């Protein structure tokens, strides 16, 4: 769950493109699975491509027949699209890229959520609440092998979890707190090999995953799920073994978010220096502060650069931008600017306010990989498999396009 690399500031090039509206890349980066759907219905055979420095190889086509009778409601699947080693998983079916065989996942898809593959031979599942549950029904986290055999299962039950296959040593389970009327959870660090609890953290309303631990947030939340502006919130930092690092009271930081995975120290400085602001912080501590301006687009903002030492720069305002992401070093932002009544996607140099690269065609959607103290970072915070610091896979009017930094 990393921010985009500063290498994009050197320039952007198209690595490859393919027809379809979804493309996910295997953890090893050697295969691409492409699907094409409209209103959740399959419109073309799935394809699996080999991927190398020279681009995409010849596609292997997978028949759509195994999915023809499925309910297209993707919210009912235990996994929508992911990977297990070299095998794509799509709507609770595993595809063998060599034989083209399509088989059901080796678990009860109605009872579990797929958290991700630990390696080629094991994967993690979270027991789902029943569909008619009226409260926070929870279940254990389990590891299984390719045959569906349980390798281990946690002694405790959880309502949500964080597991990123790109950071396979970190597993966090969130336990509900039924005695509280507030939105709160008790985070547990879990051993990925045994399922044993490494450490239990204090009850928290929010949690940010950092490179060297986590920062939790405890305080009163409003009905909208954000910190109450009138209440003081306590932020606490812990290592991944549960050792306390620091604790501090913070003011109104409901508008502060972090692009990617920051170090603990960057979170601490930002919570102190950006109180009361709306800002997105890069992984190195540079931030852009965001403010609304009056015009016909309600989503428009202007952004100003804040340096690593906390001082503001004299960079010009970038007006009318629909902000998406910031590079890991804060040198450029990705966003949309209006031009001739049409929104176009740009990388913009925040020091000058000028366009560094214009994307053609414009993006249909961009996953915003921000963390904040307004909630816990979990399974639903992760981008689709394939995005790395040096790779953007974007849905456009011309299909899926992969962009990389210029060499």
Number of C-alpha atoms within 10 A of each C-alpha: 21 21 25 28 18 18 17 24 19 10 14 18 14 15 18 15 19 14 17 22 19 19 26 22 25 19 21 10 15 14 24 21 26 23 20 18 14 10 8 11 14 16 13 17 15 19 19 27 19 17 17 11 7 8 11 18 13 10 14 17 15 20 15 13 11 13 16 11 7 11 13 15 12 14 10 15 20 24 21 16 22 25 24 21 18 19 20 23 22 22 22 24 22 21 23 16 20 10 9 14 13 21 13 15 20 15 19 13 20 15 16 22 23 24 26 22 24 22 13 14 12 19 22 23 24 25 23 21 18 12 9 6 9 8 8 13 14 20 21 19 28 23 24 20 16 14 11 14 13 16 15 16 18 19 12 16 18 24 19 26 21 21 24 20 20 17 11 13 14 17 23 26 26 25 22 20 15 12 7 9 7 16 19 24 26 18 26 23 21 22 17 20 11 13 20 16 18 14 16 17 18 14 18 25 25 26 24 25 24 24 15 15 20 22 27 24 28 22 22 19 20 14 10 8 13 20 26 18 15 10 14 16 22 15 22 22 25 19 16 22 15 17 12 15 14 13 15 13 14 17 18 20 26 19 19 25 23 26 25 25 23 25 17 22 17 18 25 19 14 22 23 16 14 21 16 15 16 18 24 30 31 28 25 18 25 25 29 25 20 22 14 16 14 10 10 8 13 11 13 21 20 18 26 22 29 24 15 18 10 16 11 15 12 11 15 15 17 21 17 22 25 20 21 20 25 32 26 26 20 29 21 27 26 23 20 23 22 15 8 7 7 9 15 19 23 23 25 24 19 24 17 16 18 15 17 19 17 16 15 12 14 18 20 13 10 15 15 16 20 24 26 24 26 22 21 25 21 21 17 13 17 20 16 15 20 23 21 19 19 15 17 19 25 22 22 18 15 15 17 22 23 18 19 20 20 13 9
